[in-house]
Amino acid sequence: MELDWLEDFLALSVTLNFSRAAEARNVTQSAFSRRIRNLEMWVGARLIDRSVYPATLTPAGLSFRSAAEDLVRELQEARAEAQGRTLNQSPVIGFAALHTLALSFFPAWIRGLEERLGPIKTRMAASNVHDCIDALIAGACDLMLCYSHPIVPTAVDISRYPSLRLARDRVLPVCAPDRDGNPIYDLRTAGTAPLPYLCYTPDSFLGRIVEVIVTREDLGARLDFCYENSMSEALKAAALEQQGIAWMPESAVRRELAEGRLVDAGAPQHAMEMDIRLYRAADRSTRDVQRLWSAALDRSLESV
């Protein structure tokens, strides 16, 4: 029996969809299905009822899920101790977060909690939304921090994980200013030449948000692709170098906007608000995670 089999099973128990679970685990669907079958052979019972759509857990699968979650968590903790990360130390709370939130939101947010709770030892794994969800499902982190918007659903169903809406953010088009402080590339003008476009990869959360804006406002003909990157910090650096226009989370460019190094390059309809949410797996929370969660709840906008 391999640890990957257990993590695959836990991913499938959330999505109940082989193709989406395989995508979240970053393997082909055929390899994913094969590993699930191998796990069922090792257990000696069918864990997934494939005769219905969407697939469901069998009674044996429901019973085995709890044991799988406990085992994955215990192995993660044992590995951390073996690496010397937690031996003789107070507990470390593991976070998975989108790159942008790990840089622009997390430091100030966790400092605010420390003012109430005292020092908090944390470990951050910054990645894309698929890897963050995968880490939460597999028990590789205690909490997940990501953006959320109803028109851009995540690749997997994480509705069974409790979440808090910590804050609101806004994605807006920005670019470098000219000498008079006006945007070099302005979506509000009726120019004929396309504007150089600094864009996210299509599979990223922010990429999907921006695509909704571009489509809704019929901006395709106004934008000329010149650079693509999945990380907002990379697009911000390009915008600062006057290479084009980029949609950025406001929290990630607040300082640059205040200093005048970047300016808003669009109208209100070219922006979109989104939530910043914190997720946890309630069935495997430690006392320290619950303590942090309770403090975060007091500062949140709402919970689910």
Contacts in CASP RR format, 6 or more apart in sequence:
PFRMAT RR
TARGET T0000
AUTHOR 0000-0000-0000
METHOD contacts of the structure
MODEL  1
MELDWLEDFLALSVTLNFSRAAEARNVTQSAFSRRIRNLEMWVGARLIDR
SVYPATLTPAGLSFRSAAEDLVRELQEARAEAQGRTLNQSPVIGFAALHT
LALSFFPAWIRGLEERLGPIKTRMAASNVHDCIDALIAGACDLMLCYSHP
IVPTAVDISRYPSLRLARDRVLPVCAPDRDGNPIYDLRTAGTAPLPYLCY
TPDSFLGRIVEVIVTREDLGARLDFCYENSMSEALKAAALEQQGIAWMPE
SAVRRELAEGRLVDAGAPQHAMEMDIRLYRAADRSTRDVQRLWSAALDRS
LESV
1 39 0 8 1.000
1 42 0 8 1.000
2 35 0 8 1.000
2 38 0 8 1.000
3 72 0 8 1.000
3 75 0 8 1.000
4 35 0 8 1.000
5 35 0 8 1.000
5 36 0 8 1.000
5 38 0 8 1.000
5 39 0 8 1.000
5 42 0 8 1.000
6 39 0 8 1.000
6 68 0 8 1.000
6 71 0 8 1.000
6 72 0 8 1.000
7 25 0 8 1.000
7 72 0 8 1.000
7 134 0 8 1.000
7 137 0 8 1.000
7 138 0 8 1.000
8 21 0 8 1.000
8 25 0 8 1.000
8 27 0 8 1.000
8 32 0 8 1.000
8 35 0 8 1.000
8 36 0 8 1.000
8 39 0 8 1.000
9 36 0 8 1.000
9 39 0 8 1.000
9 47 0 8 1.000
9 64 0 8 1.000
9 65 0 8 1.000
9 68 0 8 1.000
10 65 0 8 1.000
10 68 0 8 1.000
10 69 0 8 1.000
10 72 0 8 1.000
10 137 0 8 1.000
10 138 0 8 1.000
10 139 0 8 1.000
11 21 0 8 1.000
11 24 0 8 1.000
11 25 0 8 1.000
11 134 0 8 1.000
11 137 0 8 1.000
11 138 0 8 1.000
11 156 0 8 1.000
12 18 0 8 1.000
12 21 0 8 1.000
12 32 0 8 1.000
12 36 0 8 1.000
12 48 0 8 1.000
12 55 0 8 1.000
13 57 0 8 1.000
13 61 0 8 1.000
13 65 0 8 1.000
14 21 0 8 1.000
14 137 0 8 1.000
14 156 0 8 1.000
14 157 0 8 1.000
14 158 0 8 1.000
14 160 0 8 1.000
15 21 0 8 1.000
15 24 0 8 1.000
15 156 0 8 1.000
15 157 0 8 1.000
16 54 0 8 1.000
16 55 0 8 1.000
16 56 0 8 1.000
16 57 0 8 1.000
16 157 0 8 1.000
17 54 0 8 1.000
17 55 0 8 1.000
17 156 0 8 1.000
18 29 0 8 1.000
18 32 0 8 1.000
18 33 0 8 1.000
18 36 0 8 1.000
18 55 0 8 1.000
19 29 0 8 1.000
20 155 0 8 1.000
20 156 0 8 1.000
21 32 0 8 1.000
21 156 0 8 1.000
22 28 0 8 1.000
22 29 0 8 1.000
22 31 0 8 1.000
22 32 0 8 1.000
22 33 0 8 1.000
23 130 0 8 1.000
23 155 0 8 1.000
24 130 0 8 1.000
24 133 0 8 1.000
24 134 0 8 1.000
24 137 0 8 1.000
24 155 0 8 1.000
24 156 0 8 1.000
25 32 0 8 1.000
25 134 0 8 1.000
26 130 0 8 1.000
26 131 0 8 1.000
26 134 0 8 1.000
27 35 0 8 1.000
36 47 0 8 1.000
36 48 0 8 1.000
39 47 0 8 1.000
40 46 0 8 1.000
40 47 0 8 1.000
40 48 0 8 1.000
43 60 0 8 1.000
43 64 0 8 1.000
45 58 0 8 1.000
45 60 0 8 1.000
45 61 0 8 1.000
45 64 0 8 1.000
46 58 0 8 1.000
46 60 0 8 1.000
46 61 0 8 1.000
47 57 0 8 1.000
47 58 0 8 1.000
47 60 0 8 1.000
47 61 0 8 1.000
47 64 0 8 1.000
48 55 0 8 1.000
48 56 0 8 1.000
48 57 0 8 1.000
48 58 0 8 1.000
48 61 0 8 1.000
49 55 0 8 1.000
49 56 0 8 1.000
49 57 0 8 1.000
49 58 0 8 1.000
57 65 0 8 1.000
66 283 0 8 1.000
69 139 0 8 1.000
69 281 0 8 1.000
69 283 0 8 1.000
69 284 0 8 1.000
70 284 0 8 1.000
72 138 0 8 1.000
72 139 0 8 1.000
73 139 0 8 1.000
73 284 0 8 1.000
76 139 0 8 1.000
76 140 0 8 1.000
77 86 0 8 1.000
80 86 0 8 1.000
80 92 0 8 1.000
81 87 0 8 1.000
85 92 0 8 1.000
85 123 0 8 1.000
86 92 0 8 1.000
89 121 0 8 1.000
90 121 0 8 1.000
91 121 0 8 1.000
91 286 0 8 1.000
91 288 0 8 1.000
92 121 0 8 1.000
92 122 0 8 1.000
92 123 0 8 1.000
93 120 0 8 1.000
93 121 0 8 1.000
93 122 0 8 1.000
93 123 0 8 1.000
93 142 0 8 1.000
93 143 0 8 1.000
93 288 0 8 1.000
93 289 0 8 1.000
93 292 0 8 1.000
94 122 0 8 1.000
94 123 0 8 1.000
94 124 0 8 1.000
94 125 0 8 1.000
94 141 0 8 1.000
94 142 0 8 1.000
94 143 0 8 1.000
95 102 0 8 1.000
95 106 0 8 1.000
95 122 0 8 1.000
95 123 0 8 1.000
95 124 0 8 1.000
95 125 0 8 1.000
95 141 0 8 1.000
95 142 0 8 1.000
95 143 0 8 1.000
95 144 0 8 1.000
95 145 0 8 1.000
96 124 0 8 1.000
96 125 0 8 1.000
96 126 0 8 1.000
96 127 0 8 1.000
96 131 0 8 1.000
96 132 0 8 1.000
96 135 0 8 1.000
96 136 0 8 1.000
96 140 0 8 1.000
96 141 0 8 1.000
96 143 0 8 1.000
96 144 0 8 1.000
96 145 0 8 1.000
97 106 0 8 1.000
97 124 0 8 1.000
97 125 0 8 1.000
97 126 0 8 1.000
97 127 0 8 1.000
97 132 0 8 1.000
97 144 0 8 1.000
97 145 0 8 1.000
97 146 0 8 1.000
98 126 0 8 1.000
98 127 0 8 1.000
98 128 0 8 1.000
98 129 0 8 1.000
98 132 0 8 1.000
98 145 0 8 1.000
98 146 0 8 1.000
98 147 0 8 1.000
98 205 0 8 1.000
99 126 0 8 1.000
99 127 0 8 1.000
99 128 0 8 1.000
99 231 0 8 1.000
99 232 0 8 1.000
99 233 0 8 1.000
100 147 0 8 1.000
100 206 0 8 1.000
100 231 0 8 1.000
100 232 0 8 1.000
100 233 0 8 1.000
100 249 0 8 1.000
100 251 0 8 1.000
100 252 0 8 1.000
101 145 0 8 1.000
101 146 0 8 1.000
101 147 0 8 1.000
101 276 0 8 1.000
102 124 0 8 1.000
102 126 0 8 1.000
102 145 0 8 1.000
103 126 0 8 1.000
103 233 0 8 1.000
103 252 0 8 1.000
104 249 0 8 1.000
104 251 0 8 1.000
104 252 0 8 1.000
104 254 0 8 1.000
105 145 0 8 1.000
105 166 0 8 1.000
105 167 0 8 1.000
105 169 0 8 1.000
105 251 0 8 1.000
105 276 0 8 1.000
106 124 0 8 1.000
106 145 0 8 1.000
109 166 0 8 1.000
109 167 0 8 1.000
110 120 0 8 1.000
110 122 0 8 1.000
112 299 0 8 1.000
113 120 0 8 1.000
113 292 0 8 1.000
113 295 0 8 1.000
113 296 0 8 1.000
113 299 0 8 1.000
114 120 0 8 1.000
116 295 0 8 1.000
117 291 0 8 1.000
117 292 0 8 1.000
117 295 0 8 1.000
120 292 0 8 1.000
125 132 0 8 1.000
125 135 0 8 1.000
125 140 0 8 1.000
125 141 0 8 1.000
127 135 0 8 1.000
128 203 0 8 1.000
128 204 0 8 1.000
128 205 0 8 1.000
128 230 0 8 1.000
129 146 0 8 1.000
129 147 0 8 1.000
129 154 0 8 1.000
129 155 0 8 1.000
129 204 0 8 1.000
129 205 0 8 1.000
130 155 0 8 1.000
130 203 0 8 1.000
132 141 0 8 1.000
132 144 0 8 1.000
132 145 0 8 1.000
132 146 0 8 1.000
133 144 0 8 1.000
133 146 0 8 1.000
133 154 0 8 1.000
133 155 0 8 1.000
133 156 0 8 1.000
133 158 0 8 1.000
134 140 0 8 1.000
135 141 0 8 1.000
135 144 0 8 1.000
136 143 0 8 1.000
136 144 0 8 1.000
136 158 0 8 1.000
136 161 0 8 1.000
136 279 0 8 1.000
136 280 0 8 1.000
136 281 0 8 1.000
137 156 0 8 1.000
137 158 0 8 1.000
139 281 0 8 1.000
139 284 0 8 1.000
142 280 0 8 1.000
142 281 0 8 1.000
142 285 0 8 1.000
142 286 0 8 1.000
142 289 0 8 1.000
143 278 0 8 1.000
143 279 0 8 1.000
143 280 0 8 1.000
143 289 0 8 1.000
143 292 0 8 1.000
143 293 0 8 1.000
144 161 0 8 1.000
144 278 0 8 1.000
144 279 0 8 1.000
144 280 0 8 1.000
145 166 0 8 1.000
145 276 0 8 1.000
145 277 0 8 1.000
145 278 0 8 1.000
145 279 0 8 1.000
146 154 0 8 1.000
146 205 0 8 1.000
146 276 0 8 1.000
146 277 0 8 1.000
146 279 0 8 1.000
147 169 0 8 1.000
147 205 0 8 1.000
147 206 0 8 1.000
147 209 0 8 1.000
147 249 0 8 1.000
147 274 0 8 1.000
147 275 0 8 1.000
147 276 0 8 1.000
147 277 0 8 1.000
148 154 0 8 1.000
148 163 0 8 1.000
148 165 0 8 1.000
148 274 0 8 1.000
148 275 0 8 1.000
148 276 0 8 1.000
148 277 0 8 1.000
149 209 0 8 1.000
149 272 0 8 1.000
149 274 0 8 1.000
149 275 0 8 1.000
151 212 0 8 1.000
152 205 0 8 1.000
152 208 0 8 1.000
152 209 0 8 1.000
152 212 0 8 1.000
154 205 0 8 1.000
158 279 0 8 1.000
161 279 0 8 1.000
161 280 0 8 1.000
161 281 0 8 1.000
161 282 0 8 1.000
162 279 0 8 1.000
162 280 0 8 1.000
162 282 0 8 1.000
162 303 0 8 1.000
162 304 0 8 1.000
163 277 0 8 1.000
163 278 0 8 1.000
163 279 0 8 1.000
163 280 0 8 1.000
163 303 0 8 1.000
163 304 0 8 1.000
164 277 0 8 1.000
164 278 0 8 1.000
164 293 0 8 1.000
164 296 0 8 1.000
164 297 0 8 1.000
164 300 0 8 1.000
164 301 0 8 1.000
164 302 0 8 1.000
164 303 0 8 1.000
164 304 0 8 1.000
165 275 0 8 1.000
165 276 0 8 1.000
165 277 0 8 1.000
165 300 0 8 1.000
165 301 0 8 1.000
165 302 0 8 1.000
165 303 0 8 1.000
165 304 0 8 1.000
166 275 0 8 1.000
166 276 0 8 1.000
166 277 0 8 1.000
166 278 0 8 1.000
166 296 0 8 1.000
166 299 0 8 1.000
166 300 0 8 1.000
166 301 0 8 1.000
167 275 0 8 1.000
167 276 0 8 1.000
167 301 0 8 1.000
168 273 0 8 1.000
168 274 0 8 1.000
168 275 0 8 1.000
168 276 0 8 1.000
168 301 0 8 1.000
169 249 0 8 1.000
169 250 0 8 1.000
169 251 0 8 1.000
169 273 0 8 1.000
169 274 0 8 1.000
169 275 0 8 1.000
169 276 0 8 1.000
170 249 0 8 1.000
170 250 0 8 1.000
170 271 0 8 1.000
170 272 0 8 1.000
170 273 0 8 1.000
170 274 0 8 1.000
171 206 0 8 1.000
171 209 0 8 1.000
171 210 0 8 1.000
171 213 0 8 1.000
171 247 0 8 1.000
171 248 0 8 1.000
171 249 0 8 1.000
171 250 0 8 1.000
171 271 0 8 1.000
171 272 0 8 1.000
171 274 0 8 1.000
172 247 0 8 1.000
172 248 0 8 1.000
172 250 0 8 1.000
172 264 0 8 1.000
172 266 0 8 1.000
172 270 0 8 1.000
172 271 0 8 1.000
173 187 0 8 1.000
173 245 0 8 1.000
173 246 0 8 1.000
173 247 0 8 1.000
173 248 0 8 1.000
173 264 0 8 1.000
173 265 0 8 1.000
173 266 0 8 1.000
173 270 0 8 1.000
173 271 0 8 1.000
174 236 0 8 1.000
174 239 0 8 1.000
174 245 0 8 1.000
174 246 0 8 1.000
174 247 0 8 1.000
174 248 0 8 1.000
174 253 0 8 1.000
174 256 0 8 1.000
174 257 0 8 1.000
174 262 0 8 1.000
174 263 0 8 1.000
174 264 0 8 1.000
174 265 0 8 1.000
175 183 0 8 1.000
175 184 0 8 1.000
175 185 0 8 1.000
175 186 0 8 1.000
175 239 0 8 1.000
175 242 0 8 1.000
175 244 0 8 1.000
175 245 0 8 1.000
175 246 0 8 1.000
175 262 0 8 1.000
175 263 0 8 1.000
175 265 0 8 1.000
176 183 0 8 1.000
176 184 0 8 1.000
176 239 0 8 1.000
176 240 0 8 1.000
176 241 0 8 1.000
176 242 0 8 1.000
176 244 0 8 1.000
176 261 0 8 1.000
176 262 0 8 1.000
176 263 0 8 1.000
177 183 0 8 1.000
177 184 0 8 1.000
177 260 0 8 1.000
177 261 0 8 1.000
177 262 0 8 1.000
177 263 0 8 1.000
178 184 0 8 1.000
181 260 0 8 1.000
181 263 0 8 1.000
182 263 0 8 1.000
183 245 0 8 1.000
183 263 0 8 1.000
183 264 0 8 1.000
183 265 0 8 1.000
183 266 0 8 1.000
184 242 0 8 1.000
184 244 0 8 1.000
185 195 0 8 1.000
185 196 0 8 1.000
185 244 0 8 1.000
185 245 0 8 1.000
185 265 0 8 1.000
186 195 0 8 1.000
186 265 0 8 1.000
186 266 0 8 1.000
187 195 0 8 1.000
187 219 0 8 1.000
187 222 0 8 1.000
187 245 0 8 1.000
187 265 0 8 1.000
187 266 0 8 1.000
187 267 0 8 1.000
187 270 0 8 1.000
188 266 0 8 1.000
188 267 0 8 1.000
194 221 0 8 1.000
194 222 0 8 1.000
194 223 0 8 1.000
194 224 0 8 1.000
195 222 0 8 1.000
195 223 0 8 1.000
195 224 0 8 1.000
195 244 0 8 1.000
195 245 0 8 1.000
196 224 0 8 1.000
196 226 0 8 1.000
196 227 0 8 1.000
196 243 0 8 1.000
196 244 0 8 1.000
196 245 0 8 1.000
197 223 0 8 1.000
197 224 0 8 1.000
197 225 0 8 1.000
197 226 0 8 1.000
197 227 0 8 1.000
197 244 0 8 1.000
197 245 0 8 1.000
197 246 0 8 1.000
198 226 0 8 1.000
198 227 0 8 1.000
198 228 0 8 1.000
198 229 0 8 1.000
198 235 0 8 1.000
198 238 0 8 1.000
198 239 0 8 1.000
198 243 0 8 1.000
198 244 0 8 1.000
198 245 0 8 1.000
198 246 0 8 1.000
199 207 0 8 1.000
199 210 0 8 1.000
199 223 0 8 1.000
199 225 0 8 1.000
199 227 0 8 1.000
199 228 0 8 1.000
199 235 0 8 1.000
199 246 0 8 1.000
199 247 0 8 1.000
200 206 0 8 1.000
200 207 0 8 1.000
200 210 0 8 1.000
200 228 0 8 1.000
200 229 0 8 1.000
200 230 0 8 1.000
200 232 0 8 1.000
200 235 0 8 1.000
200 247 0 8 1.000
201 207 0 8 1.000
201 228 0 8 1.000
201 229 0 8 1.000
201 230 0 8 1.000
202 208 0 8 1.000
202 211 0 8 1.000
203 230 0 8 1.000
204 230 0 8 1.000
206 232 0 8 1.000
206 247 0 8 1.000
206 249 0 8 1.000
209 247 0 8 1.000
209 272 0 8 1.000
209 274 0 8 1.000
210 247 0 8 1.000
212 272 0 8 1.000
213 219 0 8 1.000
213 247 0 8 1.000
213 270 0 8 1.000
213 271 0 8 1.000
213 272 0 8 1.000
214 220 0 8 1.000
214 223 0 8 1.000
217 269 0 8 1.000
217 270 0 8 1.000
219 270 0 8 1.000
223 245 0 8 1.000
226 243 0 8 1.000
226 244 0 8 1.000
227 235 0 8 1.000
227 238 0 8 1.000
227 243 0 8 1.000
227 244 0 8 1.000
229 235 0 8 1.000
229 238 0 8 1.000
232 246 0 8 1.000
232 248 0 8 1.000
232 249 0 8 1.000
232 252 0 8 1.000
233 252 0 8 1.000
235 246 0 8 1.000
235 248 0 8 1.000
236 246 0 8 1.000
236 248 0 8 1.000
236 252 0 8 1.000
236 253 0 8 1.000
236 256 0 8 1.000
236 262 0 8 1.000
238 244 0 8 1.000
238 246 0 8 1.000
239 245 0 8 1.000
239 246 0 8 1.000
239 248 0 8 1.000
239 262 0 8 1.000
240 256 0 8 1.000
240 261 0 8 1.000
240 262 0 8 1.000
245 265 0 8 1.000
248 262 0 8 1.000
250 257 0 8 1.000
253 262 0 8 1.000
256 262 0 8 1.000
257 263 0 8 1.000
257 264 0 8 1.000
278 293 0 8 1.000
278 296 0 8 1.000
278 300 0 8 1.000
280 289 0 8 1.000
280 293 0 8 1.000
285 293 0 8 1.000
297 303 0 8 1.000
END
